[in-house]
Amino acid sequence: MRRALLRPLEPRQYRRSDEANSICMAGMRGLLLDIGCGFFSDKFTFGSDVTYVGLDISNRARDVRADAHSLPLADSSVDSILLVGVLEHVDEPDRVLAEALRVLKPGGLGYIAVPFLQMEHADQDYVRWTRQGFQRLLDAHDFITERMVTNGGFFLVLDYLIWHRFRDAVRRRSPLALALLPAKALSRLLAALARSAACNQYATSFHARVRKP
Ligand SMILES: C[S@@+](CC[C@H](N)C(=O)[O-])C[C@H]1O[C@@H](n2cnc3c(N)ncnc32)[C@H](O)[C@@H]1O
């Protein structure tokens, strides 16, 4: 009930992230390894030409419980990889990327996404990359970047940040929720009206569709 009432106020950020996910996953088929899968497969359905394997270090692991720093897979054994919202949480992002590249077949596709202007989340949340820093990281690992999608925009970021404070207040039944409601409604409206959504300076996340040479 409360969720249904809040839904109209949910930030566009989420829908735009879903769009970025779809753009970057287009054409993936065969064995798809989702590294740090969390509940990703609850949000997306995969075609019958995809064999999805969800790997995670936590008990969120759908199929394989393992550490992304040392994947229990042979070299060049998977057709596609997902690494969405994971690099900021690991001890050694370079090692995780090297492992992702190692298990991917030559010509295989990858979808790698990192947050930028997002609040600290989870117990281990260590790093943020700018778009240029993210691109440099992918280049350093010899990934070919086929697409780079920026999610964000000033009002979208504002709306997203107010949303989290507002939702937190609602959950705690704090009177602050009522005080924030007009600001939330206004920021939602501005985010909906804003035309230039994608902007690297005010990005919430960067999404790359990559290929192994
Ligand atoms: C923010 S969640 C993202 C989940 C999912 N990819 C998505 O986009 O919804 C980060 C996930 O990475 C996992 N993770 C963190 N460190 C990991 C590691 N070293 N090896 C494997 N998974 C890891 C966490 O357990 C968590 O499920």
The ligand as an SDF file (V2000), in Angstrom:
LIG
                    3D

 27 29  0  0  0  0  0  0  0  0999 V2000
   25.2170   -3.1110   -5.5500 C   0  0  0  0  0  0  0  0  0  0  0  0
   25.0850   -4.8580   -5.6770 S   0  0  0  0  0  0  0  0  0  0  0  0
   24.7560   -5.0250   -7.4130 C   0  0  0  0  0  0  0  0  0  0  0  0
   23.9710   -6.2720   -7.7060 C   0  0  0  0  0  0  0  0  0  0  0  0
   23.5740   -6.4790   -9.1560 C   0  0  0  0  0  0  0  0  0  0  0  0
   24.7330   -6.5740  -10.0350 N   0  0  0  0  0  0  0  0  0  0  0  0
   22.6230   -5.4010   -9.6390 C   0  0  0  0  0  0  0  0  0  0  0  0
   23.0150   -4.6070  -10.5020 O   0  0  0  0  0  0  0  0  0  0  0  0
   21.5020   -5.3610   -9.1540 O   0  0  0  0  0  0  0  0  0  0  0  0
   26.7990   -5.4250   -5.5580 C   0  0  0  0  0  0  0  0  0  0  0  0
   26.9150   -6.9440   -5.5030 C   0  0  0  0  0  0  0  0  0  0  0  0
   28.2960   -7.3080   -5.6260 O   0  0  0  0  0  0  0  0  0  0  0  0
   28.5530   -8.3890   -4.7600 C   0  0  0  0  0  0  0  0  0  0  0  0
   29.9960   -8.4750   -4.4820 N   0  0  0  0  0  0  0  0  0  0  0  0
   30.7450   -7.5990   -3.7650 C   0  0  0  0  0  0  0  0  0  0  0  0
   32.0230   -8.0250   -3.7000 N   0  0  0  0  0  0  0  0  0  0  0  0
   32.0740   -9.1830   -4.4220 C   0  0  0  0  0  0  0  0  0  0  0  0
   33.1290  -10.0980   -4.7310 C   0  0  0  0  0  0  0  0  0  0  0  0
   34.3940   -9.9070   -4.3000 N   0  0  0  0  0  0  0  0  0  0  0  0
   32.8380  -11.1900   -5.4720 N   0  0  0  0  0  0  0  0  0  0  0  0
   31.5840  -11.4050   -5.9240 C   0  0  0  0  0  0  0  0  0  0  0  0
   30.5340  -10.5750   -5.6520 N   0  0  0  0  0  0  0  0  0  0  0  0
   30.7870   -9.4740   -4.9180 C   0  0  0  0  0  0  0  0  0  0  0  0
   27.7030   -8.0670   -3.5390 C   0  0  0  0  0  0  0  0  0  0  0  0
   27.4880   -9.1930   -2.7220 O   0  0  0  0  0  0  0  0  0  0  0  0
   26.4300   -7.5180   -4.1810 C   0  0  0  0  0  0  0  0  0  0  0  0
   25.4760   -8.5270   -4.4070 O   0  0  0  0  0  0  0  0  0  0  0  0
  1  2  1  0
  2  3  1  0
  2 10  1  0
  3  4  1  0
  4  5  1  0
  5  6  1  0
  5  7  1  0
  7  8  2  0
  7  9  1  0
 10 11  1  0
 11 12  1  0
 11 26  1  0
 12 13  1  0
 13 14  1  0
 13 24  1  0
 14 15  1  0
 14 23  1  0
 15 16  2  0
 16 17  1  0
 17 18  1  0
 17 23  2  0
 18 19  1  0
 18 20  2  0
 20 21  1  0
 21 22  2  0
 22 23  1  0
 24 25  1  0
 24 26  1  0
 26 27  1  0
M  CHG  2   2   1   9  -1
M  END
$$$$
